[in-house]
Amino acid sequence: FRRVLFRSLYSRIVYGSRISIIVGVLATGLGAIIGIILGLISGYKGGTTDNVIMRFMDGMFAFPFILLAILMMTVLGSGLQNVVFAIGIANIPSYARIVRGQVLVVKEQDYCQALVALGASKFKIVFDHILPNILSSIIVYATLNVAGAIISEAALSFLGLGIQPPTPSWGNILKSGQDYLMTAPHIALFSGLAILMTVLGFNLFGDGVRDALDPKQKQ
């Protein structure tokens, strides 16, 4: 009987890894795409456009990340698509702020000023010259952000707002193990270790990508 229980828990944790990684990657991708576009527009256009976009991002920053995700899940309801959407939208301000800061620096470089003088279109300058030069910073942040998205999904599922049983995710497995900590601590232990090892792995991968892409590290 114990062997059956352990086998069942193992299969649920393995299946739950698919849910957590899908949410982490898709939510990061959604937040990155929208945030990059807003950051590019804000940083390059400047003026009123910059002020409007950044003040809206500041308004989103006023809410703690997990609180904003909880608020959106309360409105949207549970489910995989809604979890991806809620975490992705909550990630947008961070990407927009990072990209805007990088664009403000890069657009003042001599080659960008030369392109403006030659009459190159804004679209060409932004997407052919500015974006490729800031892409390394975005990639590094995105790899680290996947780990944060996985933790957010686990937190939402633990609170009963994310993935609902019988679909397994590490968060709701951890939640179910909360009631059996004294009699069956392995339920919470193994799901918690799965979250820990995956998040640690993505963080180490992000550090490696940063070291590989940072010119100062190569020197």
Backbone torsions as a table, in degrees:
resi	resn	phi	psi	omega
1	PHE	NA	-42.6	177.7
2	ARG	-63.1	-38.9	-179.8
3	ARG	-62.8	-39.1	178.2
4	VAL	-64.7	-42.2	179.8
5	LEU	-63.7	-44.1	179.4
6	PHE	-64.3	-39.5	179.4
7	ARG	-65.0	-39.9	178.5
8	SER	-64.6	-43.7	178.8
9	LEU	-64.1	-42.1	179.0
10	TYR	-60.4	-45.2	-179.1
11	SER	-65.7	-36.3	178.9
12	ARG	-68.8	-38.3	178.8
13	ILE	-68.6	-40.5	178.1
14	VAL	-64.2	-44.9	178.8
15	TYR	-67.0	-37.1	178.6
16	GLY	-64.9	-26.6	177.5
17	SER	-62.7	-35.1	178.6
18	ARG	-63.4	-43.5	179.6
19	ILE	-62.2	-48.2	-176.1
20	SER	-64.3	-42.3	-178.7
21	ILE	-71.1	-38.2	176.6
22	ILE	-60.6	-46.6	179.1
23	VAL	-62.5	-44.4	-178.6
24	GLY	-60.6	-46.6	-176.9
25	VAL	-72.2	-47.8	-176.7
26	LEU	-67.8	-41.6	179.2
27	ALA	-65.2	-40.5	176.5
28	THR	-63.2	-42.9	178.8
29	GLY	-63.3	-42.7	179.2
30	LEU	-62.8	-49.1	179.1
31	GLY	-62.6	-37.4	-178.5
32	ALA	-67.5	-45.4	-177.0
33	ILE	-61.0	-50.9	-177.9
34	ILE	-68.5	-42.8	-179.1
35	GLY	-64.6	-38.6	178.9
36	ILE	-64.9	-44.7	179.6
37	ILE	-61.0	-46.3	179.8
38	LEU	-65.1	-40.1	179.7
39	GLY	-65.9	-39.6	177.7
40	LEU	-64.3	-45.4	179.7
41	ILE	-63.5	-46.6	-177.6
42	SER	-63.9	-46.7	-176.7
43	GLY	-69.4	-37.6	-175.9
44	TYR	-83.8	-40.9	-177.8
45	LYS	-72.3	-45.9	-178.3
46	GLY	67.9	-166.4	175.1
47	GLY	62.1	-139.0	-177.0
48	THR	-64.0	-40.2	179.6
49	THR	-59.5	-44.8	178.8
50	ASP	-61.9	-45.6	-178.8
51	ASN	-62.5	-42.9	-178.4
52	VAL	-64.8	-48.6	-177.8
53	ILE	-64.7	-44.7	-176.7
54	MET	-70.1	-33.5	177.1
55	ARG	-68.5	-34.1	175.9
56	PHE	-67.3	-40.4	176.7
57	MET	-64.7	-38.9	177.3
58	ASP	-62.4	-37.5	177.0
59	GLY	-62.3	-38.4	176.9
60	MET	-71.1	-35.8	177.1
61	PHE	-65.3	-21.0	-179.4
62	ALA	-63.8	-24.9	177.3
63	PHE	-95.1	133.0	171.9
64	PRO	-56.4	147.3	-173.3
65	PHE	-52.5	-52.2	-175.5
66	ILE	-68.1	-32.3	178.3
67	LEU	-67.5	-39.1	177.1
68	LEU	-65.2	-41.1	177.9
69	ALA	-64.8	-40.8	177.8
70	ILE	-63.3	-42.9	179.3
71	LEU	-60.2	-43.1	-179.1
72	MET	-69.6	-37.8	177.6
73	MET	-67.3	-33.7	176.8
74	THR	-64.0	-37.2	179.8
75	VAL	-77.4	-43.7	-173.4
76	LEU	-82.4	-29.9	-174.1
77	GLY	94.7	169.5	-176.6
78	SER	-78.2	169.4	179.7
79	GLY	130.9	155.1	-175.8
80	LEU	-61.5	-47.5	-178.4
81	GLN	-62.6	-40.3	-179.8
82	ASN	-69.2	-34.3	176.8
83	VAL	-64.7	-45.6	178.0
84	VAL	-60.1	-45.4	-178.3
85	PHE	-64.1	-45.8	-177.1
86	ALA	-64.2	-47.0	-179.4
87	ILE	-68.6	-39.5	179.2
88	GLY	-62.3	-45.9	179.1
89	ILE	-63.7	-39.5	179.5
90	ALA	-66.2	-21.4	179.6
91	ASN	-83.6	-16.6	-172.9
92	ILE	-56.1	-47.9	-175.9
93	PRO	-57.8	-36.8	-179.3
94	SER	-64.5	-45.7	178.8
95	TYR	-65.0	-43.4	-179.2
96	ALA	-60.4	-41.9	-179.1
97	ARG	-67.3	-43.8	-179.7
98	ILE	-63.9	-47.9	-177.5
99	VAL	-64.8	-42.5	179.6
100	ARG	-58.4	-46.7	-179.9
101	GLY	-60.7	-40.9	179.2
102	GLN	-68.0	-39.6	-179.4
103	VAL	-64.8	-40.1	179.6
104	LEU	-59.7	-32.9	178.9
105	VAL	-78.1	-48.4	-172.4
106	VAL	-68.9	-37.4	-175.1
107	LYS	-67.9	-14.6	176.9
108	GLU	-90.2	-2.6	178.7
109	GLN	-67.7	157.2	-175.1
110	ASP	-60.4	-39.4	-176.0
111	TYR	-68.1	-32.2	176.0
112	CYS	-69.7	-40.2	178.1
113	GLN	-65.7	-35.5	177.4
114	ALA	-66.0	-39.5	178.4
115	LEU	-64.0	-39.4	177.0
116	VAL	-62.6	-43.3	-179.7
117	ALA	-65.0	-31.4	179.2
118	LEU	-80.3	-5.0	177.1
119	GLY	85.5	21.0	177.9
120	ALA	-66.1	145.9	-179.3
121	SER	-68.5	153.3	179.5
122	LYS	-61.4	-38.6	-179.9
123	PHE	-60.5	-44.8	-179.4
124	LYS	-65.6	-42.4	-179.9
125	ILE	-62.4	-45.6	-175.7
126	VAL	-68.9	-49.6	-171.2
127	PHE	-91.0	-22.5	179.2
128	ASP	-96.5	-20.3	-174.1
129	HIS	-127.2	-44.2	-178.4
130	ILE	-76.9	-51.1	-176.7
131	LEU	-57.6	-46.4	178.6
132	PRO	-59.9	-28.5	-178.1
133	ASN	-82.4	-13.1	177.3
134	ILE	-111.2	2.3	-173.4
135	LEU	-65.2	-33.0	-178.3
136	SER	-62.3	-41.4	178.6
137	SER	-64.4	-38.4	-180.0
138	ILE	-66.5	-42.8	-179.2
139	ILE	-62.4	-43.5	179.8
140	VAL	-61.7	-47.2	-179.4
141	TYR	-64.9	-38.0	-178.5
142	ALA	-64.4	-41.4	179.3
143	THR	-63.9	-38.2	176.2
144	LEU	-71.7	-31.8	-176.8
145	ASN	-71.6	-26.7	177.1
146	VAL	-58.9	-42.3	178.7
147	ALA	-61.7	-42.2	178.4
148	GLY	-64.6	-36.9	179.0
149	ALA	-66.9	-37.5	177.9
150	ILE	-64.7	-42.4	177.2
151	ILE	-63.7	-40.4	180.0
152	SER	-63.7	-42.3	177.9
153	GLU	-62.0	-43.2	179.3
154	ALA	-63.2	-39.5	179.6
155	ALA	-65.8	-43.5	179.8
156	LEU	-65.0	-42.0	178.9
157	SER	-67.5	-37.0	177.7
158	PHE	-62.7	-36.3	179.7
159	LEU	-81.5	-3.2	179.0
160	GLY	85.9	13.5	-177.8
161	LEU	-107.8	-9.4	-175.5
162	GLY	-100.6	-123.1	-179.8
163	ILE	-73.1	128.1	-176.0
164	GLN	-98.6	142.9	172.7
165	PRO	-58.9	151.1	10.4
166	PRO	-83.3	-2.3	176.5
167	THR	-66.1	121.6	-175.8
168	PRO	-82.8	139.6	166.7
169	SER	-141.8	159.5	-176.2
170	TRP	-60.8	-31.6	179.9
171	GLY	-67.4	-46.9	-178.5
172	ASN	-76.7	-23.2	171.6
173	ILE	-67.2	-41.5	176.5
174	LEU	-62.3	-39.5	178.3
175	LYS	-63.7	-44.4	179.9
176	SER	-66.1	-31.2	178.6
177	GLY	-75.4	-13.9	-179.4
178	GLN	-62.1	-34.8	-177.3
179	ASP	-79.7	-7.6	-175.8
180	TYR	-126.7	31.5	-177.8
181	LEU	-62.6	-32.6	-178.1
182	MET	-83.6	-33.2	-175.7
183	THR	-98.6	-32.6	-179.0
184	ALA	-141.0	69.5	-176.1
185	PRO	-66.3	-17.5	-177.1
186	HIS	-65.6	-24.7	-179.3
187	ILE	-62.5	-51.5	178.9
188	ALA	-73.3	-33.9	-176.4
189	LEU	-63.8	-49.9	-175.2
190	PHE	-70.4	-38.0	177.5
191	SER	-68.1	-38.6	176.7
192	GLY	-65.3	-39.4	177.2
193	LEU	-65.7	-35.8	178.0
194	ALA	-62.7	-43.5	177.7
195	ILE	-64.1	-45.9	-177.6
196	LEU	-60.0	-49.1	-175.5
197	MET	-68.0	-38.4	-179.5
198	THR	-68.2	-45.9	179.4
199	VAL	-63.7	-42.2	177.7
200	LEU	-62.4	-40.6	179.2
201	GLY	-62.3	-44.7	179.5
202	PHE	-67.0	-36.7	177.8
203	ASN	-65.5	-42.3	177.6
204	LEU	-65.9	-37.8	177.0
205	PHE	-63.9	-41.7	177.8
206	GLY	-62.7	-40.0	176.9
207	ASP	-63.8	-39.6	178.3
208	GLY	-65.6	-41.2	177.5
209	VAL	-63.8	-40.8	178.4
210	ARG	-61.7	-44.4	179.6
211	ASP	-65.1	-34.9	-178.0
212	ALA	-73.9	-34.1	-174.9
213	LEU	-94.5	-13.1	-177.5
214	ASP	-84.8	116.7	-179.7
215	PRO	-60.1	-33.9	-178.4
216	LYS	-64.8	-36.5	178.3
217	GLN	-66.0	-35.6	-179.5
218	LYS	-67.7	-31.9	178.3
219	GLN	-70.1	NA	NA
